[in-house]
Amino acid sequence: MKRLIVLISGSGSNLQAIMDAIAKGDLDAEIVLVASNRQTAYGLTRAQKAGIPTLYFPLKPYREAGDPREEYDADLATRLKTYQPDLIVLAGWMHILSPAFLDHFPRQVINLHPALPGEFPGTHAIERAFEAWQRAEISRSGCMIHLALPEVDAGPVIVHREVPFLPGDDLNSFAERMHAAEHEIMIEAIRRYDPDQETS
């Protein structure tokens, strides 16, 4: 059974998908901690209702003290290591983690990005892809799970899924299909994760 830590910054819909898959017996894993950099993230409430330990770990005090970002990352890593995770899942975590964090968990951190490899790195990827479709520049987008690196949305890809645009799509209908695909590949990636296996 894999010991998971899930890092979130928002509503935690992908966290819920993981929790549901575990509850149904579709995923042999245990979430040992849900951590967020935002106190109001609804994902923390989801976890608390399910009896999962939570951690609120804000960056703001470090910024106000003038401490370097690497110090925040190192302190977060220290807190998480006590839970002895097999895998750390970035599910809507809105920070780029530096080597001060990642070096503590080599090949143990995976990230969800709502775009295909090499496309639309950074924030608002779904919106940017939709706008590109409206300009007739692309006919599909997609999502991927990859090993996290210090670079934005880079790293070896574990699994990806194309999501086509459909006639009459608006941003909401496309986003709903993207989120459904995200939930599916998240479970698949956790199930397939092997720290020693080569990825693309």
C-alpha positions, 0 to 999 in steps of 0.5 A: 500500500502506497503512503500518499501525501497530497499537496493542494491550494484549492478546492481539492477535486483531484484529492476527492477523486483519490479519496473516492478511488481508495474508498472503492478499492480501486487504488491500493493507497493511504493518504497520510496527510493533506497539506495546503499553503492556503488556509481557506482551501476547501481540500483541507475541509474534504480531508478533515471530514474524511479523518485525514490529517491536515497541515496548513503551511503558509509562505507568507510568514517567510516572505514577511520575515525576508527569508528565502523561498528555499527556507520555506521549501526545506522546512516543508520537506522536513515536516512532510518527511515525518510522515514517511511518504512513498509518493507526494502528489501535487494536485493543484499545488500553486507553488514551484518547488525548488531543489530545497524540497525536491532533493529530499524526495527524489523521484517521489513527487508527481504533478498534475498539469492540465495540458499536454507535454510541452504545451501551455506551461504555467497557470491558466492552461485550460483557458489558454488552450481554449483561446488557442482553439477559438483561434483555430490553432489547435484541435485538442488539448489534454492533461498529464501527470509528470515527475516534478522538477524545479522547472515549471510543468517539466519532468518525465511524463508518467501518463497523459491524456488528449481531450478533444474540443467538440463543436459548440464547446464553451469554456465550461464544457471543455473544462468539465471534460478536462477535469474528468480526464484529470481525475482518471489519469491521477488515479492511473499515475498513482497506480502505475508509479514506480520510482525505479521505472523509466518514464518518457 
